[in-house]
Amino acid sequence: MAGRLQPVLAGVVTALVGFASSFTVVLAGLRAVGADPAQAASGLLALCVASGACAVWLGLRHRLPLAIAWSTPGAALLVATGPVPGGWPAAVGAFLLTGALIVAAGLIPALGRAVAAIPAPIAAAMLAGVLLPLCTAPVRALVEVPRLAGPVVLVWLLLHRFARRWAVPGALAVAVGAIALTTTGPARLDAAPVIALTAPTWTLPAIVGLALPLFLVTMAAQNVPGTAVLAGFGYRAPLGSALRVTGLATALGAPAGAHAVNLAAITAALAAGPDAHPDPDRRWIASVTAGIGLALLGLGAGVATALVLLSPPVLVEAVAGLALLAALAGAVSAAVAEPYAREAAVVTLVVTASGVSLLGIGGAFWGLVAGCLMLLLFHRRPTIPVAVPTPADPDDRPARTVRQMGPSGLQT
């Protein structure tokens, strides 16, 4: 009986950790690009349901532990980008286009190769530039609201040392407690699920400044590391199938506010590792359970949004920043790993993190352009591509190798 329950319990943990560790980033990102509270809650619900449905479908179809999540770096990109010309409807249009591009990457190998042509240090530096402003929020919170932020950071430090996977959920729990203790007057928490549909519109600045960077960040910072985590445990991910399914889910969820659905990277190891089940052929149960759990957690998106609205904005950003510190460390390390591209990567990081907007297009796009130009002007060495695997055959049939090993500290 214990053996049968083990993957189910692992799936529950995966869903809880995945939701609690980054839903604040999602809400902050959706609000930054123009969503009102109801639209942000709708977006969070749509992401949970879409991710859960994809995890269940892919897990049952391929019998592999294919954990699915929203794009946390993509949500950080929304925070860095801010309002786009055309407002929230234009952002929704960008989400829909992102989903279409992900589907196209699963159908057209040439598109995957085009993404792979972006030098790896430049892509990593763009991600680092997107994450950096949000990761400074804990410092700002300690200065602006020390009584609230101090216990949050302290709990995060202690749990990060002794129970790392629970560090961000623990910090979030302390933040919720602090909000409850400091809120004056009755607080209204809407428990009912909220679906707020928005008709998409398309503007050139939103397409270039939001949709394209969101697609690139989701591919480079989620789908590629997600396949790497699975490979570390001896699985070959059916990437083409995963891209088609998650891209379609993104496009369908976009009118409700879903920005991007993809392979999980950080929480993938919880479902694919030996803690999920000693038998690798039984670990798919954990990812399916995680999908069901995430969809159910989405029903509380209204409550989560209301709690966030009750707190000082910098405190919510602080929890989000703590959740992204590991991803920032990995991105910076990858950006400066190659000496030939180090200066170009730093230029990319600085321009992206500056938050500049030119012609209505945000800093992530201009950081990518600046880094590539810097590399082209000052270095003749061939660029090193991002390793974006493509399906080996039209049937996209997955295979699992005999070896079983775990990634050593792999984080995104």
N, C-alpha and C positions, 0 to 999 in steps of 0.2 A: 504493500500500500504506500509506504514511504517513497519507494522508487517511482510510483505512478504520480504522486503529488509533487515530486521535486521539480519537474519542468513547469508545472502550473504555478508553483510558488515563485520560481525564477521569473516567470512572465509577469506576475503581479508586481514584483520588485522592479522589474524593468520599466513597467508602465508608470509606477509611482515616481521613480527616480527621474525618468525622462520628462514627465509632466512638471513635477515640482521644481526641477533644476533650471527650467528655462521658459516657463510660461510668462514670467514677468518680462523677458526680453521680447516675446511675441507681442504682448499688449503694448509695451513701450514703442515698438516699431510701427504697429498699426496706427496708434495715436499720432505718431510723428508724421506720417504721410497723409493725415487728414481724417481718420476715422473718428466718429463720435463714440461715446461709451457703448452704445448698443451695437454699433457696427464692429467695434473691437471685440466685444463678447461673441458676436456672431462669427467673426473670423477665427477666434480661438476654438469655438465649437466645431466649425467646419474643418479646421486642421486636424482636430482630434478624431472626428468621425472618418475623414478621408484617409488619414494615416492608419487608423485601425482597420478599415475595410481593405486597404492595400495589403497590410500585414497578414490578415486572415486569408485573402485570396492567394497571395504569392506563397505563403507557407503551406497551404493545403495543396496547391498545384505542384510545387516543386519539392515538397518535403525537405525544405532547408530552413534554417533559422534566420529568415530574412526580416530583421527588425526594421520597421519604418518609422520615420519621425518627420517633424517639420524642420525646415532649414533654420537653425538657430543663427548661423552666420548671416543668413539672408535677412533675418529679423534685425540683426545688428546693422546691416546695410540700410534698412529702412530708417533706423534711428539716425544714422550718419547722413542720409540723403535729405530727410525732412520733407516739407511740402513740395509737391511738383506742380508745374503749370497744368491746370485742369482739375486740381483738387483730388478728392477721394475717388471719383469716377475714373480719372486718368490712372490712378494707382491700381484700381481694379483691372483696368485694361492692360496694364503692364503685367499684373499677375497672370492674366489669361494668356498673354503672349509668352510669358515664361513657361507656362505649362505646355504650350504648343511647341516651343523650342526643345523642351525635354523629350517630348514624344518624337520629334524629328530626330533627335540624337539617338533614340532607340531604333529608329527605322532607317536612318541614313548614316552608314559608317563614316562617310566623308565629313559629316558635321562633327562627329566625335574627334576625327583627326584634326579638324580645324581648331577645336578647343585645345587639343593636345599641342598645337603649334605655339601656344602661349608659353614663353619660358617659365619654368617652374619657380625660380626666385621672384619673378615679377608677379606671378599669380599669388604667391604666398605673401609678398609685401603688400599687395592690394588688400588681401584679407586682414593682415595686421593693421593696416591703416583704418580699415572699417571698424575693427574691434577696439582700437586704442582709446578713442574718446569715451566709449562706454565703460572701459575698464578703469578709467580714472575716477569714476563716480564714487567708489568706496572712500577714496581720500577726501573728496569734496563733502561727502556725507559726514565724515568724522569731524570736519570743521564746522559745517552748518547745523547739524543735528547730532551732536556727540552723544547725548543721552540715549538716543534711539539707535544710532549706528554702532556705538561702541560694543554693546552686547552682541549685535549681529556679527560683527567682524571677529570678535573673540570666540564665539561658538564655531564660526567657520574655520578658524585657525586650529582649534582643538580637534574638531572632527576631521579636518583635512589631514591631521597628523595620525589619528588613531582609527578612523573609519571613513576613508576618503569618499566613498560613493555616497555617503549620507551628509557630506559637508554642506552642500548647497541646500538640500531640503531642510537640514537642521537650522541653517541661517534663516531660511524663509519662515520656519515655524517661530523663531524668535522675533522676526520682524512682524509677523501677524500678531503675536502677543503684545508687542510694543504698541502696535496700532490700536489694538483693543483697549489697552490701558490708558492711552492718551486721547482717544476720541471722546469728545464731549457731545452729549445729546444722543438720541436714538439714531441708529444707523440702519438704513433699509438695504437688505441684501436680496436681490431678485434671484430666487432659486430656479425659476422656470427657464428652460432653454430658450435662447433668442436666435432667430434667423432674420437678418436684415439684408435683403437682396438689393444690390446696386447695379444699375445698367452701366456697363463699361463704356468708356470713351478712350480715344487714342490721340495722344499728342506726341510730336516728335521728341521733345525733351524727356517725356516720361518713358518713351520707348528706348532712347539712347542712354539716358541717365539712370533708369531704374530697371527696365526689363532685361537689357543685355547684361549689366553687372550682376543682377540677381541670378540669372541663368548661369553665368560663369562661376560665381561664388558657390552656388548650389552644387554644380558639377565638381569643382575643384576641392571644395571644403567638406562636402558631404558624401556624394556618390563615390568618388575615388577612394577616400579613406574607408568608407563603408565596405567596399570590395576588398580593400587591403586587410581589414580586420577579419573578414570571413576567410580570406586566404591564409591568414596566420593560424587559424584553427583547422585548416585542412579542407575548406570548401571553395569551390569555384562558383561565384555568384552568376546567375543568369542575367547579366547586366542589361542586355537589350530588352528582355521582358520586364525587368524592374523599371527601366526608364519609361517604357510605353505605359505601364500601369500607373506609376506615380505622376507622370506628366499629364495623363488624362484626368487623374484625380485632382491635380492642381488646377487644370482648366475648368473642370466642373465646379470646384469649390471656390473659384475666384469671385464670382458674383456675390458670394456670402462672405468674402473677405479673406479667404485662404491664400497666402502669398506663395508658398512652395512646399511640396511634399517630396521626400526623397528617402534613400537608404539611410538608416541610422549609422552614426559613426561612433560616438562615445558610448551609447548604451548597447551597441551591437554586441559587445563582448559579454554582456550580462546574459544574453540569450544564446550565444554561440559557444560559450566556454564550458569547461567541464563542470562548473558549479550548477549549470542548468540540468545536466544529466551525464552520467558516465558514458552512456552510449551515444555517440555522435548522431546516430540515425533517429534518436528520439528528441533531439533538441529543438526541432521545428515546433514542437508543442509549446515551448516557451515563447517563441515569437508570435504564434497565433494567440496565445493567452494574453500576451502583452498588447496585441492589437485590440482585443476585446476590452481589456482594462482601460486602454487609452480612450477608446470611444465612449466608455461609461464615464470616465473622468471629465470628458468634454461636456457632459450634461451640467456640470457645476461651473461652466465658464462664466455665467452671470454673477455668481457669488465671488469668483476669483477677481473679476473685473471690479466689482463693488469694493472689495477689500483694497485693491490697488488704488482706487480713487480716494479712499479715506486716508491714505498715507501721504506724507510729503513726497513729491516726485523724486527728489534726490535719493530717498531711502529705497524706493523701488528700483531705481537705476543702480544703486549700490549692490543690491542682491543680484541683479542681472550682470553687473560687472564682475562680481565674484564668480559667477557661473562661467564666465568667458575667459578667466585668467589663464586656464590651461590651454585653451585654444589660441590665445594670444602668444603664449610662450612657444607653442609649436610652430605658429606662423612666422614669428620673428626668427626662430632657429633655422627654418627652411629658407627664409629670405636671404640670410647672410651666409649660408653654408658654402656657396660657390664664390670664390674670390673674384672671378672675372665679371660677375654681375652684381657685386656687393653695392657699388655706388648707385647703379641704376635701381636696385631694389630699395635703397634708402630714399631716393628721389620719389619713387612710387609711393612708399609709405608716408612720406611727409606731405605730398600733394593730396593723397587720399584723406589723411587724418586732418588736414587743414579745414575740410568742410567747405571749400570754395565752390561756388556755383557760377558757371559761365554759360551764357546762352540758354539758361534754364536747365543746364545739365550738371548733375552733382559731381562731387570730387572723386568718386570711385572710378568713373570713366576717365576723367582727366589724369588721374594717377596712373592708370593703365597705359594711357597714351604717352605720358611723360616718361615712364620707365622704359617702354619699348623704344622710344626715340633716343633716349640716353644710351641704351644698349646698342642701337643701330649706329649711332654717330661715333661712339668711342671704342667699340669693340667689334672685331671682325670674326671672332670665334663663333661657330654655329651654336645656336641656342639649344638648351636642354629642355625638351618638352615635358609637360605634365603627363604622367602615365595614366591616360584615360583608356582602359581596356574596352574593346569592342567585341561583340558576339563572334564566336569562332565559326558559327554556321547559321544558316537561316532558321533552323529549328530552335536554336538558342537553348540546347539541352544542357542543363548543369551537370557537372561531375564533381565528385568529392574525392580527394586524394586519400591515400591510406594513412599518411602521416597525420599526427594530431599534436599541435603545439599552439601556444597562445602568444599573442603579441606582447612584447616586453615594453610595457608602459606606453603603448600607442595612444595618443590623445589627439583630438582635433579641436 
